[in-house]
Amino acid sequence: MKIAVQLYSVRDCINSAEDFMHVLEEVKAMGYEGVEFAGYHGVDAETIKAKLDELGLVAVGAHIGVEDYLPEKIEQTVAFHKTLGCLHCGVGGAAHDTVEECEYAAKALAAGAEALGIPTYYHNHTEEFTPLENGKIGMQIFAEHTKLEVDTYWSFCAGIDNYNYIMENKDDICLLHVKDGVDRKPRALGEGECDVAAVVKAAKDAGIEWLVVENDDPVPNGLDDIKRSITYLKTLL
């Protein structure tokens, strides 16, 4: 099992292209083996790929917009992410309040997967576990068309038993966001109330290769926060 980090967690440490490249060095030094992108800070794909190769980091995935998978943008999306060598490509969320909204985003991701030649995925928040007008939850609709990146803190907040959910849906899951928190406020791993140990056990039992650390609101800053998280996470592996 390998550990990546969603770079949204360290956005407060990135104010320039130079900062972005430096952060890649910092996360590698902490022991992360991969990164999931959430923006590129004006740096071209070739430069990022060269840095990843230099550091031995893997581009596990990327959060981009649903619009980036549509016909008018897909060629650009394919060129950029193939250059990066992304293992997967996804979205961090999309309109999901109705069946139609879920199907629209899911079908865009499915078309993107075909164009990219790699799995695409949908990343949830809590609402995607609320039944819609047809009785299904949003996550079911997304899984019918694309892969899932389960954010295990937001699923926990939705009242989901993470171990059972991961095991029951393991064939639809390509990545897991490992996150902690208290009262819907994210915290570093081991500093909240989420069932992180159960998530790690499920990932092992389900054969999921990558755990992706994320914190939406790091304290005191992104780099310090994700260092505490990886230190804790390694005690569970």
JOCOR-V546918 format. One record per run of one state. SS is the DSSP state (h for helix, s for strand, l for the rest). FROM is the first residue (numbers start at 1). LEN is the number of residues. If there is no record, write none. Layout:
BEGIN
[[SS	FROM	LEN] [SS	FROM	LEN]]
END
This chain:
BEGIN
[[l	1	1] [s	2	5] [h	7	7] [l	14	3] [h	17	14] [l	31	3] [s	34	4] [l	38	7] [h	45	11] [l	56	2] [s	58	6] [l	64	2] [h	66	4] [l	70	4] [h	74	11] [l	85	3] [s	88	4] [l	92	7] [h	99	18] [l	117	2] [s	119	5] [l	124	3] [h	127	3] [l	130	1] [s	131	1] [l	132	5] [s	137	1] [h	138	6] [l	144	3] [s	147	5] [h	152	6] [l	158	4] [h	162	7] [l	169	1] [h	170	3] [s	173	6] [l	179	1] [s	180	3] [l	183	2] [s	185	3] [l	188	8] [h	196	11] [l	207	3] [s	210	4] [l	214	8] [h	222	13] [l	235	3]]
END
